[in-house]
Amino acid sequence: MSDGRVNDAPEPDDSFDDLVADPLSPAETADDGPDAAASTTLSSGGRFAVWRSVAARNRVLWISAAVAVVALVGGLLVGRFVMAPASAAADDAPAPGLVTVPVEFGPLSNDVTIRGEVGFADPVEVKIDTSAISGPAVVTGQVPALGAELTQLSVALEVAGRPVITLPGELPAYRTLRFGVAGPDVVQFKEAMRAVGIDAGDPGNDVFDEQAANAVTALYAAVGYTGPESEEDGTSSVRSAQDNVRSAEQALAAARGALNAAGRDGNAIARADLEVANARALLQGARENGASWDEIVAAQNQVATAELAREQLNAAPDTSSERAAVDAAASQLSQAQDDLVRARQQALPALPAGEVLYLTELPRRVDAVSAERGSILSGAAMTVSGATVALTGSAAEADAKLLTVGSTASFALPDGTEHAATVTAVDPGTGGESRWKVSLEPAALTPEQISQLQGTNVRVTIAVGATAGDVLSVPAAALTAGPGGETRVEVVEGDPRDPDARTRLVVVETGLSAGGAVEVRATDGELAEDDLVVVGR
């Protein structure tokens, strides 16, 4: 419907160029003839209507653009004319004055700091020799609890009804100790017996003798067990040897009787002597009584016969076979007696390797137990460690060479308090390890502290140099050299911010240096705590 006006409302699909273009071009106006002027007048009003329409439809866009322009201009102005206080202060020239620090008074120390593992000293896996047990090596009792302590004469375990006795020593038991054996293990046994109050003989004698064997019986009695049996039937062997000795003694007595029977007859000699005496008496009587010549000759012949019979008795009989029998019997008796001695020695108590456990530095703490009662023992029965807590850490070679055995150290307890420790060993790394091993022993700890610390990693501070007490100290930057090589500090008198503040030089002797601070002692001039010394200008 037309009312004579130009319809200038934009269509929804009109482009921006269409919206801002003239509604009627000049060519179109010329062609319109008489209506051209009116059309021109209408076109000016239509252009403003179009712009109003564009502004109305894109109001948000225009507002956003305006805000962006205002923000840009504002930022430029702020950046040009406004400065942050810190920047302004930096641009200001520093106030003239001296840079000073106060003199400190207190202990001074130089420290090496390492990390250390807290644990019990010298952990050892305990393995029991069960090779001498005829049957299965069943754990029958005496299984220790975790945390239990093994001391000398403790029964560490019971295997097949036999105890494993703990003794002090370094050398592991590797064989059964029986009468006659010799070696360092015998010496160790005798020393261990002496340590527990049992006399096993002189440790200087490395032979396991009868006295050492008797000590085995005393050892088992001390722990409440019967002594071990000998590998052979000692009782029957001794009894048999004793029977052999008695038989040999009887044989020797019989041989000696036969020899005596085969030798000279003492009674016959006595009778012959008597006959000689009687014959001589008759001859003497015949001469004294004036007997006839024939009677005297007969008496002389009788004397000669008696003397001849007596001389024949003086000849030794042949008893060689009887003497040989005596010698053989004596030899058999000696052999039987030797056999009896050996049988008695073999019957003496022996110490099986599987029934003794040698450990150094007793008491020891049981850290782990793998053996169970009723199970067959295989592998390590338990793990034990020293009953004392130890700190173990490592340090670089340069730091380790500053440490000495006996150096004091400290570490933090779980509650944050410092606890003392002592360096016990500083050892070079092994196997190509460049870091050195540092071992420390803490001061006495309570059971609760031990439980909290075990297995933790702590920071350990080891003092490698310290003053004997409180001393004056200044930063190293405060020290200057005088014309004569002396060391000086410059002390400020008054306000160091005053450009005209007075200073004085104090000659000092230096001591320990630690953490950037140096111990000083005034040798020319006065220096006291909290005096301000110059470190810069």
C-alpha positions as CSV (number, residue, x, y, z in Angstrom):
1,M,0.0,0.0,0.0
2,S,1.6,3.4,-1.1
3,D,0.9,6.7,0.6
4,G,3.3,8.7,-1.6
5,R,6.4,8.1,0.8
6,V,9.5,6.2,0.0
7,N,9.7,3.0,2.0
8,D,13.2,3.3,3.7
9,A,12.8,0.4,6.3
10,P,15.6,-2.1,5.7
11,E,14.8,-5.6,4.8
12,P,16.2,-8.4,7.0
13,D,18.4,-9.7,4.2
14,D,19.9,-6.3,3.2
15,S,23.7,-6.1,3.5
16,F,25.5,-3.3,5.3
17,D,26.5,-1.6,2.0
18,D,22.8,-1.7,0.9
19,L,21.8,-0.1,4.2
20,V,24.2,2.8,3.9
21,A,23.9,3.4,0.1
22,D,21.7,6.3,-1.3
23,P,18.1,5.2,-1.8
24,L,18.0,6.9,-5.2
25,S,21.1,7.3,-7.3
26,P,21.7,10.6,-9.3
27,A,20.9,8.8,-12.6
28,E,17.7,7.6,-11.3
29,T,16.8,11.2,-10.2
30,A,17.6,12.7,-13.6
31,D,15.4,10.1,-15.2
32,D,12.5,11.0,-13.0
33,G,11.9,14.4,-14.5
34,P,9.7,16.7,-12.5
35,D,9.7,14.6,-9.4
36,A,13.5,14.7,-9.0
37,A,13.6,17.5,-6.4
38,A,11.1,15.8,-4.2
39,S,13.0,12.6,-4.4
40,T,16.2,14.3,-3.4
41,T,14.6,15.8,-0.4
42,L,13.3,12.4,0.7
43,S,16.8,10.8,0.2
44,S,18.4,12.9,2.9
45,G,15.8,11.9,5.5
46,G,16.1,8.3,4.5
47,R,19.9,8.2,5.1
48,F,19.5,9.3,8.7
49,A,16.8,6.7,9.2
50,V,19.2,4.0,7.9
51,W,21.9,5.0,10.3
52,R,19.5,5.0,13.2
53,S,18.4,1.6,12.2
54,V,22.0,0.3,12.1
55,A,22.8,1.8,15.5
56,A,19.7,0.3,17.0
57,R,20.3,-3.2,15.6
58,N,24.1,-3.2,16.7
59,R,23.9,-1.4,20.0
60,V,25.9,-4.0,21.9
61,L,28.7,-4.0,19.3
62,W,29.0,-0.3,19.4
63,I,29.1,-0.2,23.2
64,S,31.8,-2.8,23.4
65,A,33.9,-1.0,20.9
66,A,33.6,2.3,22.8
67,V,34.6,0.6,26.1
68,A,37.7,-0.9,24.4
69,V,38.8,2.4,23.1
70,V,38.4,4.1,26.5
71,A,40.3,1.3,28.2
72,L,43.2,1.6,25.7
73,V,43.5,5.3,26.1
74,G,43.3,5.0,29.9
75,G,46.1,2.4,30.1
76,L,48.4,4.5,28.0
77,L,47.8,7.5,30.3
78,V,48.4,5.4,33.5
79,G,51.6,3.8,32.1
80,R,52.9,7.2,31.2
81,F,52.2,9.2,34.2
82,V,51.8,6.7,37.2
83,M,54.7,4.7,38.8
84,A,54.7,1.9,41.4
85,P,56.2,2.9,44.8
86,A,59.0,0.3,44.5
87,S,59.9,1.6,41.1
88,A,59.8,5.2,42.3
89,A,62.0,4.2,45.3
90,A,64.4,2.4,43.0
91,D,64.7,5.5,40.8
92,D,65.5,7.6,43.8
93,A,69.1,8.0,44.7
94,P,70.1,6.0,47.8
95,A,70.6,7.9,51.0
96,P,74.3,8.3,51.7
97,G,75.7,6.2,54.6
98,L,77.6,3.1,55.7
99,V,76.5,-0.6,55.4
100,T,77.0,-2.1,58.8
101,V,76.2,-5.3,60.8
102,P,76.4,-5.9,64.5
103,V,79.1,-7.8,66.2
104,E,77.8,-11.2,67.4
105,F,78.6,-12.9,70.6
106,G,78.0,-16.7,71.0
107,P,79.4,-20.1,70.2
108,L,80.8,-20.7,66.7
109,S,81.1,-24.0,65.0
110,N,82.0,-25.5,61.6
111,D,79.8,-28.5,60.7
112,V,79.6,-31.3,58.2
113,T,76.0,-32.4,57.5
114,I,75.0,-35.9,56.2
115,R,72.0,-38.1,56.1
116,G,72.0,-41.2,58.3
117,E,69.9,-44.3,58.6
118,V,68.9,-45.3,62.1
119,G,69.1,-49.0,62.9
120,F,70.7,-51.6,65.1
121,A,74.3,-52.4,64.6
122,D,75.8,-55.3,62.7
123,P,72.8,-57.3,61.4
124,V,73.6,-61.0,60.9
125,E,71.6,-63.8,59.4
126,V,71.7,-66.8,61.7
127,K,72.1,-70.2,60.0
128,I,72.2,-73.4,61.9
129,D,74.3,-76.4,60.8
130,T,72.0,-79.4,60.8
131,S,74.2,-81.8,59.0
132,A,74.9,-83.9,62.1
133,I,71.3,-84.5,62.8
134,S,70.3,-88.0,61.9
135,G,66.6,-87.2,61.2
136,P,64.8,-84.2,60.0
137,A,65.8,-80.8,61.5
138,V,62.5,-80.0,63.1
139,V,62.2,-76.8,65.2
140,T,61.0,-78.1,68.5
141,G,61.0,-74.9,70.7
142,Q,62.8,-71.9,72.1
143,V,61.8,-69.7,69.1
144,P,62.7,-66.2,70.1
145,A,60.2,-63.3,69.9
146,L,60.9,-60.2,67.8
147,G,62.9,-57.7,69.8
148,A,64.2,-60.4,72.2
149,E,67.9,-60.1,73.2
150,L,70.4,-62.9,72.8
151,T,73.1,-62.9,75.5
152,Q,75.8,-65.3,76.3
153,L,74.3,-68.7,77.3
154,S,71.0,-67.8,75.7
155,V,69.3,-70.7,73.8
156,A,68.7,-69.1,70.4
157,L,66.6,-72.1,69.1
158,E,65.9,-75.7,69.8
159,V,66.2,-78.1,66.9
160,A,65.3,-81.8,67.2
161,G,65.3,-81.4,70.9
162,R,68.8,-80.0,71.1
163,P,69.7,-76.4,72.1
164,V,71.6,-73.9,70.0
165,I,73.6,-72.1,72.7
166,T,74.8,-68.5,72.2
167,L,78.4,-67.8,73.0
168,P,80.7,-64.9,72.5
169,G,83.0,-65.3,69.5
170,E,83.8,-64.3,66.0
171,L,84.7,-67.6,64.2
172,P,81.6,-69.6,63.1
173,A,81.4,-73.2,64.4
174,Y,82.4,-75.4,61.5
175,R,83.2,-78.8,63.0
176,T,82.4,-80.9,66.1
177,L,85.0,-80.3,68.9
178,R,86.0,-83.6,70.3
179,F,89.0,-84.9,72.3
180,G,92.3,-84.5,70.5
181,V,91.3,-81.9,67.9
182,A,93.3,-78.6,67.8
183,G,92.9,-75.2,66.1
184,P,91.7,-71.7,66.5
185,D,88.1,-72.9,67.1
186,V,89.3,-74.7,70.2
187,V,91.0,-71.5,71.5
188,Q,87.7,-69.6,70.8
189,F,85.7,-72.2,72.8
190,K,88.1,-72.0,75.8
191,E,87.9,-68.2,75.7
192,A,84.1,-68.3,75.6
193,M,84.0,-70.7,78.5
194,R,86.2,-68.4,80.5
195,A,83.9,-65.5,79.6
196,V,80.9,-67.4,81.1
197,G,82.8,-68.6,84.2
198,I,83.5,-72.2,83.1
199,D,87.1,-73.5,83.3
200,A,88.0,-75.2,80.0
201,G,91.7,-74.9,80.4
202,D,94.3,-72.5,79.1
203,P,93.3,-70.8,75.9
204,G,96.9,-70.7,75.0
205,N,96.7,-74.5,74.4
206,D,94.8,-75.1,71.2
207,V,94.1,-78.8,71.9
208,F,90.7,-80.0,73.0
209,D,91.7,-82.0,76.0
210,E,89.9,-83.7,78.8
211,Q,89.4,-80.5,80.7
212,A,87.8,-78.8,77.7
213,A,85.6,-81.9,77.2
214,N,84.5,-81.7,80.8
215,A,83.6,-78.0,80.3
216,V,81.1,-79.1,77.7
217,T,79.1,-81.0,80.3
218,A,79.2,-77.9,82.6
219,L,78.0,-75.7,79.7
220,Y,75.0,-77.8,79.0
221,A,74.1,-78.0,82.7
222,A,74.2,-74.2,82.8
223,V,71.5,-73.9,80.1
224,G,69.4,-76.8,81.5
225,Y,70.1,-79.5,78.9
226,T,71.9,-82.8,79.0
227,G,75.2,-83.0,77.3
228,P,75.5,-84.4,73.8
229,E,76.2,-88.0,73.3
230,S,79.4,-89.1,71.6
231,E,79.1,-90.2,68.0
232,E,80.0,-93.8,69.0
233,D,78.6,-95.8,71.9
234,G,81.1,-94.6,74.4
235,T,79.9,-96.6,77.4
236,S,80.0,-100.0,75.7
237,S,83.4,-99.2,74.2
238,V,84.8,-98.4,77.6
239,R,83.3,-101.5,79.1
240,S,84.7,-103.7,76.3
241,A,88.2,-102.1,76.7
242,Q,88.1,-102.7,80.4
243,D,87.3,-106.4,79.8
244,N,90.2,-106.7,77.5
245,V,92.5,-105.2,80.1
246,R,91.4,-107.7,82.7
247,S,92.0,-110.6,80.3
248,A,95.4,-109.4,79.4
249,E,96.3,-109.1,83.1
250,Q,95.3,-112.6,83.7
251,A,97.2,-113.9,80.7
252,L,100.3,-112.1,81.9
253,A,100.0,-113.7,85.4
254,A,99.7,-117.2,83.9
255,A,102.8,-116.7,81.7
256,R,104.8,-115.5,84.7
257,G,103.7,-118.6,86.6
258,A,104.8,-120.9,83.8
259,L,108.2,-119.2,83.7
260,N,108.7,-119.6,87.4
261,A,107.7,-123.3,87.1
262,A,110.3,-123.8,84.4
263,G,113.1,-122.1,86.3
264,R,115.4,-123.4,89.2
265,D,113.7,-125.4,92.0
266,G,114.5,-123.6,95.2
267,N,113.6,-126.6,97.4
268,A,115.9,-128.9,95.6
269,I,118.8,-126.4,96.0
270,A,118.1,-126.2,99.7
271,R,118.0,-130.0,100.0
272,A,121.3,-130.3,98.1
273,D,122.9,-127.7,100.3
274,L,121.8,-129.7,103.3
275,E,123.2,-132.9,101.9
276,V,126.5,-131.2,101.2
277,A,126.6,-130.0,104.8
278,N,125.8,-133.4,106.2
279,A,128.5,-135.1,104.1
280,R,131.1,-132.6,105.3
281,A,130.0,-133.2,108.9
282,L,130.4,-136.9,108.6
283,L,133.9,-136.5,107.1
284,Q,134.9,-134.2,109.9
285,G,133.6,-136.7,112.5
286,A,135.4,-139.6,110.9
287,R,138.7,-137.8,111.0
288,E,138.3,-136.6,114.6
289,N,137.2,-140.0,115.8
290,G,140.1,-141.9,114.3
291,A,138.1,-143.8,111.8
292,S,139.8,-146.2,109.4
293,W,141.3,-145.1,106.2
294,D,138.5,-146.7,104.2
295,E,135.8,-145.0,106.3
296,I,137.5,-141.6,105.7
297,V,137.7,-142.2,102.0
298,A,134.0,-143.2,101.9
299,A,133.1,-140.0,103.7
300,Q,135.2,-138.0,101.3
301,N,133.4,-139.6,98.3
302,Q,130.0,-138.8,99.9
303,V,131.0,-135.1,100.2
304,A,132.1,-135.0,96.6
305,T,128.9,-136.6,95.4
306,A,126.8,-134.0,97.4
307,E,128.8,-131.1,96.1
308,L,128.5,-132.3,92.5
309,A,124.7,-132.6,92.9
310,R,124.6,-129.1,94.3
311,E,126.6,-127.7,91.4
312,Q,124.3,-129.3,88.9
313,L,121.4,-127.4,90.4
314,N,123.2,-124.1,89.7
315,A,122.9,-124.6,85.9
316,A,120.1,-122.4,84.4
317,P,117.2,-124.3,82.7
318,D,115.9,-123.5,79.2
319,T,112.9,-121.2,79.8
320,S,113.0,-119.2,76.5
321,S,109.5,-120.2,75.4
322,E,108.1,-119.3,78.8
323,R,109.8,-116.0,78.8
324,A,108.4,-115.3,75.2
325,A,104.9,-116.0,76.5
326,V,105.4,-113.5,79.4
327,D,106.6,-110.8,76.9
328,A,103.6,-111.4,74.6
329,A,101.2,-111.2,77.5
330,A,102.8,-107.9,78.7
331,S,102.5,-106.4,75.2
332,Q,98.9,-107.4,75.0
333,L,98.2,-105.8,78.4
334,S,99.8,-102.6,77.3
335,Q,97.8,-102.5,74.1
336,A,94.6,-103.2,76.1
337,Q,95.4,-100.4,78.5
338,D,96.0,-98.0,75.5
339,D,92.7,-99.0,74.0
340,L,91.0,-98.3,77.3
341,V,92.5,-94.8,77.4
342,R,91.3,-94.1,73.9
343,A,87.8,-95.5,74.6
344,R,87.5,-93.3,77.6
345,Q,88.7,-90.3,75.6
346,Q,86.2,-91.1,72.8
347,A,83.5,-91.3,75.5
348,L,84.3,-87.7,76.7
349,P,81.6,-85.1,75.8
350,A,82.0,-83.4,72.4
351,L,80.5,-80.1,71.2
352,P,78.6,-80.4,67.9
353,A,78.9,-77.5,65.5
354,G,75.1,-77.3,65.2
355,E,74.5,-76.7,68.9
356,V,76.5,-73.5,69.4
357,L,76.1,-70.0,67.9
358,Y,79.1,-67.6,68.1
359,L,78.2,-63.9,67.9
360,T,80.4,-60.9,68.5
361,E,79.3,-57.9,70.7
362,L,76.7,-59.6,72.7
363,P,73.9,-58.9,73.6
364,R,72.2,-59.1,70.2
365,R,68.6,-58.1,69.3
366,V,66.3,-60.4,67.2
367,D,65.1,-58.3,64.3
368,A,63.4,-61.1,62.2
369,V,62.5,-64.7,62.8
370,S,61.8,-67.1,59.9
371,A,61.9,-70.4,61.9
372,E,58.6,-71.7,63.2
373,R,58.0,-74.3,65.8
374,G,57.1,-77.6,64.1
375,S,58.7,-76.7,60.8
376,I,61.8,-78.1,59.2
377,L,64.6,-75.7,59.5
378,S,65.9,-74.5,56.1
379,G,68.0,-71.4,55.4
380,A,68.4,-68.6,57.9
381,A,66.6,-69.2,61.1
382,M,66.6,-65.5,62.2
383,T,68.3,-62.1,61.7
384,V,69.9,-60.5,64.7
385,S,71.6,-57.2,65.2
386,G,73.5,-55.4,67.8
387,A,71.3,-54.4,70.7
388,T,72.6,-50.8,70.5
389,V,71.2,-48.3,68.0
390,A,73.6,-47.1,65.3
391,L,73.6,-44.3,62.8
392,T,75.1,-45.1,59.4
393,G,75.6,-42.5,56.7
394,S,77.9,-41.5,53.9
395,A,80.0,-38.4,53.1
396,A,82.0,-37.1,50.2
397,E,85.7,-37.8,50.5
398,A,86.5,-34.1,51.2
399,D,84.0,-33.9,54.1
400,A,84.9,-37.4,55.4
401,K,88.6,-36.4,55.8
402,L,87.5,-33.7,58.2
403,L,85.9,-36.2,60.5
404,T,87.6,-38.2,63.2
405,V,86.6,-41.0,65.5
406,G,85.2,-39.4,68.7
407,S,83.8,-36.3,66.9
408,T,80.6,-35.1,68.4
409,A,77.4,-34.9,66.4
410,S,73.7,-34.3,66.8
411,F,70.4,-35.3,65.1
412,A,66.8,-34.5,65.6
413,L,64.5,-36.8,67.5
414,P,60.9,-37.3,66.3
415,D,59.7,-34.5,68.7
416,G,62.2,-32.1,67.2
417,T,64.7,-32.0,70.0
418,E,68.4,-32.4,69.3
419,H,70.1,-35.6,70.5
420,A,73.8,-36.2,70.8
421,A,75.8,-38.8,68.9
422,T,79.5,-39.8,68.5
423,V,81.4,-40.8,65.4
424,T,82.7,-44.4,65.9
425,A,84.2,-45.1,62.4
426,V,85.0,-43.3,59.2
427,D,85.8,-45.8,56.4
428,P,86.7,-45.3,52.7
429,G,84.2,-46.5,50.2
430,T,84.6,-50.1,48.8
431,G,84.0,-51.6,45.4
432,G,84.7,-48.3,43.6
433,E,82.3,-46.3,45.8
434,S,83.6,-42.7,46.1
435,R,81.6,-41.8,49.2
436,W,82.9,-42.8,52.6
437,K,81.0,-44.6,55.2
438,V,80.4,-42.8,58.5
439,S,79.2,-44.7,61.6
440,L,77.9,-43.0,64.7
441,E,76.6,-44.2,68.1
442,P,73.8,-42.1,69.6
443,A,73.7,-41.3,73.2
444,A,71.3,-43.4,75.4
445,L,67.8,-43.5,74.0
446,T,64.5,-44.6,75.7
447,P,62.7,-47.7,74.3
448,E,60.0,-45.4,72.9
449,Q,62.6,-43.3,71.1
450,I,64.3,-46.4,69.7
451,S,60.9,-47.7,68.4
452,Q,60.2,-44.3,66.7
453,L,63.6,-43.9,65.2
454,Q,64.3,-47.4,63.9
455,G,64.4,-47.5,60.1
456,T,64.2,-43.7,59.7
457,N,66.5,-41.3,57.8
458,V,67.7,-38.3,59.8
459,R,69.8,-35.3,59.2
460,V,73.1,-35.5,61.2
461,T,75.3,-32.5,62.0
462,I,78.9,-33.3,62.9
463,A,81.0,-30.6,64.4
464,V,84.5,-30.5,62.8
465,G,85.6,-27.3,64.5
466,A,84.1,-25.3,67.4
467,T,85.0,-22.6,69.8
468,A,85.5,-23.4,73.4
469,G,82.6,-21.1,74.4
470,D,81.0,-17.8,73.5
471,V,83.1,-15.6,71.3
472,L,82.8,-12.4,69.3
473,S,82.3,-12.9,65.5
474,V,81.9,-10.7,62.5
475,P,81.1,-11.4,58.8
476,A,84.2,-12.1,56.7
477,A,83.3,-9.0,54.7
478,A,84.0,-6.8,57.7
479,L,87.7,-7.8,57.8
480,T,90.2,-5.6,56.1
481,A,94.0,-5.7,55.9
482,G,96.2,-3.0,57.3
483,P,99.4,-1.6,55.9
484,G,101.4,-3.9,58.1
485,G,99.4,-7.0,57.2
486,E,97.3,-6.8,60.4
487,T,93.6,-7.7,60.2
488,R,91.2,-4.9,61.2
489,V,87.5,-4.1,61.5
490,E,86.0,-0.6,61.2
491,V,83.6,0.2,64.0
492,V,81.0,3.0,63.5
493,E,80.5,5.5,66.3
494,G,77.0,7.0,66.0
495,D,74.4,6.7,63.3
496,P,75.7,4.8,60.3
497,R,73.2,6.7,58.1
498,D,74.9,9.9,58.9
499,P,77.3,10.7,56.1
500,D,79.5,12.4,58.7
501,A,79.5,9.5,61.1
502,R,82.8,8.8,62.7
503,T,84.5,5.4,62.6
504,R,87.5,3.8,64.3
505,L,89.8,0.9,63.3
506,V,90.2,-2.0,65.7
507,V,93.0,-4.5,65.1
508,V,91.8,-8.0,65.7
509,E,93.1,-11.6,65.7
510,T,91.0,-14.1,63.8
511,G,90.0,-17.5,64.9
512,L,87.6,-20.2,63.7
513,S,85.7,-19.5,60.5
514,A,82.3,-21.0,60.0
515,G,79.3,-20.2,57.9
516,G,80.7,-16.9,56.6
517,A,81.4,-15.7,60.2
518,V,84.9,-15.3,61.7
519,E,85.9,-15.4,65.3
520,V,87.7,-12.2,66.3
521,R,89.6,-11.0,69.4
522,A,90.6,-7.3,69.7
523,T,94.3,-6.8,70.1
524,D,94.5,-3.1,69.6
525,G,91.3,-1.2,70.5
526,E,88.0,-2.1,71.9
527,L,85.3,-4.4,70.4
528,A,82.1,-5.5,72.0
529,E,78.9,-7.3,71.2
530,D,76.4,-5.3,69.1
531,D,79.1,-2.8,67.9
532,L,78.4,-1.9,64.3
533,V,81.2,-2.9,61.9
534,V,81.4,-1.7,58.3
535,V,80.8,-4.3,55.6
536,G,80.2,-1.8,52.7
537,R,79.7,1.8,51.7
